[in-house]
Amino acid sequence: MKLRRIACAFLAGLSSPAWAACGTNACGNVTITRLWAGTEGKVYVQISDSLAPLDCTPLNSEYMTLLRSDTNSDWIYATLLTSLTAAAGKLERIRIVEGSSGCTISYVWQKQQP
């Protein structure tokens, strides 16, 4: 009986959002830890998870990049700012352009926090 309880607790922990991490093209259930807007038309985003699994080359091994010249970048930036200020940095999903230099952000996905 005790072994069953331990196994259930272990399995429940595996399905927890705290275990979410990056895959090859996106990161899920992350926290934005730094948002840095540069004068050259780029926004740099640092998240709580390692970017190592992503199929891209992050800036300084820790930043994703949002290009102001990209379509809808203003909407993406607004979502990033909202996540950082109103949702304690929580972001449901952040998708990158595979193979990109700087881990260019393709889109972000946010849901209402409880």
N, C-alpha and C positions, 0 to 999 in steps of 0.2 A: 504494500500500500504506500509506504514511504517513497519507494522508487518511482511509483506512478506519479506522485505529487511533484517530485523533482523533475521528471521527464516533462510533465505538463508545464511547469514553470519555465523550463529551458525552451520548449517549443514556443511558448507565448513570447518570450524574449526575442526569439529569432524573427518573429513577424512584426516586431515593434518598429515604428518609424525611426527610432534612434539608431537602428542598424542600416538605414538607407545610405547609399553611397553612389559614387559615380560609376557609370558604365562607359562604353566606348563613345557614345554620342550625347549623353545627357547625365545630369545629376538630379536626384529627387530628394525631396524633404530635407533641404539644406537651410543653413542660416547664413545670411550675408554678414560678413564680419567687417568689410571695408568697401566703400564706394568712393572712387577717386575720379573726378572729372578733369581731364587734361585740356590744355589750350589748343592742342592740335586736332581737336574734333573726335577724341576718343574718350570713352568712359571705361575705367578699369574696375572689375568686380572681383573681390576676394570672398570665398565662401568657407564654411566650416570643414568641408571634406577635402581630401587629397584629390588633386586633379590628375594624378598619375595614370589612372585607367583610361582617360579621355584620349581619343584619336586626334590630337592637336598639340601644338607647342605653346604652353602658357607663358606669359611674360614673367620673367624672374621665377619660373616654376610655381607661381601662386596666383596669377591674375588672368581672368577671362577679359575679353575686350568687346565693347559695344561701339560700333562705328556710327557716328552721327550721319554719315552719308548713306547709310542703309535705309531702305524703306521701312517706315513705321518705327524708327529708332526712338522717336519722341515718346511713343506709346510704351515701348519697352522700358525706357528710362523712367517714365512715370510709374510703372509697375514696380520697378526696382526701388525707387524712392519710397513708395507707399509701403512696400514690404519692410524696408529698413526702419521707417518711422512709426508706422501704425501696427505692424504685426511682429514686432520684436525681431525683425530680420528674417522671419520665416518665409521660405519660398517653396512652393510645391514642386516645381520642375524648372530647370534651366537647360536649354538645348543649344549645342554648339554646331558650327559648320565643321564637318569631319575633314581632317587633314589641314585645317587652317593654321596659319602662323598667328599666335596671340590668342588662340581659342576663341574665335569670333562667335559672339552670341547670335543665334538664329531666332529664338523666341523664348519667352518665359511664360510660366503658367502659375497662377495664384488662385487660391480658394479662400473663402471666408474662414477666419480662425474662430474657433469656439470661444 
